[in-house]
Amino acid sequence: MKVILLQDVKKVGKKDQIVEVADGYATNFLIAKKLAVKYTEKSVEIRDKQIEEAKEAFLQQQEEAKVIAKKLESIVLEFEAPSSKDGRMFGTISQKQIIQELKDKYDISLDKRKFVDKYPANAFGYTNLKIEIFKGVVGQIRVHITEKK
């Protein structure tokens, strides 16, 4: 029996794939557990429509991420940090602080785990940090750290 998989099934196939399986396996397991639907013209039509909608949603999210990346280019986040007697900075400005500042001042929500650069902002002056906003879209955050008086 031909079926269209609704989810990945081990040793059978990937989601949206059309596979040939035994009739009993299809009716008693795959269709019963809603892992697949029977192959018909209507089910193929629905599958194709869902794939097209997923592509459109992906492209829309990618465009939104590009807009955010463009907005990040013009932003400079300002931080103050204490310094030692020899002029070196105490501690670091964490990625969590950077994300919180973006959210508070510019209403931009990003994930702190998506930073491409794993090194922290731990020196006075300007630091450029890269963050992956969406698959294939990388934005750059500019951080300026000054000495706390």
N, C-alpha and C positions, 0 to 999 in steps of 0.2 A: 504494500500500500504506500502511496506517495503522501508525504506530509510536509507541512511547512513548520519549521521549528520556531517557537516563540521565545525560547531561551537557549543558551548554550547547553548541550547535553554531552557528557563525556562519552567518547568513543562512538558518537553518532554524528554530531555536526555542530555548527555555530548557529547563532540566532539569525533568522530570516533565510536560512538555507533550505532548499528543497531536497529531501532525502527519501530514499526507498527503504522501508523497513518491513518486518513481518507484520501481518494483519493483527495478530494477537498482541504483539508488543505495542503497536500503534493504538489500538482501541483500549486495551487494559491498563497501559502505563502512560504513554505520552499524552494522549488526549484526555484520559481520566485525571491526570495530574496537571493539566493545562500547560504542558510543555510544548504542545504542538496542536495544529489544526489540520483537518483533512484537506488535501490538495484539490481545489476546485478553481474554476475561472474567477469566481467572486473573491475567494480568499487570496488569490494572486493579485488581483486588482487592489484589494485592501492593503496588502503587504507593500506593493509598489507605491501607493499613496503615502503610507507611513514612512517609508524610506525617504521619499521626496520631502515630506514635512520635517524630518530629522535633519536633512541637509540644509534646508532653509533656516531652521533654528540655529544650527551650528554657524552658518554664515552670519546671521544676525548677531549672535553672541560675539563672534570674532570682530565684527564692525564696532560694536559697543566697546570692546576691549581696546581697539585701536584709538577710539576717541579718548578713552581714559589715559592711554599712553601718551597721546598728544598733550593732554592737559597736565600730566605729570612733568613734562619737559619744562614748563614755565614756572613750576613751583619750587621754591627754596624753603626748606624747613629749618627754622632757627632753634638752636638749643644752647643752653648754658651749662657748663660743667666746672666743678672745682679743680684747682690745679695745685701742684706741689711747689715747693720753694724753688726748684730748678726749672719751673715752667712747663712741666709735663702734666698731662691730664690724668686725673684720678678716675678709674672705672671706664665704662663705655656707655654709649647711647645704644640701647638694645633695639632689635627689630620690632619688638612689641611696642616700645615707646614711639617709634617712627610711624607704625601703623595707627596707633591711637591718635597721634597728632594729625595725621591725614584725615582720620574720621571726624575729629573734633572741629578742625578749622575749615576743611574743604569738602566734607561729607563724601569722602571716597573710601569705600570699604574694600580692603584687600586682605589676603591671607598671609600671615607672617611666615608660614612654611614655604612660600613660593619665591623667596629670595634666591636669586641665582648666585650672588656673591655670599659666601658663608663667613667672610671676615666682618668683624664689627666696626662701627664708627668709633674709633678710640684715639683720635688725634684732633688737635685744634685745627680749624680751617675748613675747607670744603672737601666733602667726600661724595662720590657718585656711587650709588648702589643700584643694581639691576634687579628687577622683580618680574617674574613671568605672570602676566595678568590672565592670559588664556593660552591655549595651545598655540605655540608659534608667535605669540605677541608678547614682546618683552619691553617693559617701560623702564625709565631711568628716574630715580629719585635723587635729588640733590640735597645734601644735608650740610648745614653750616653750624659749626660748634665754636662758641666763643668762651672766653674765660669768665667765670663768675667773679664779680668784684666783691 
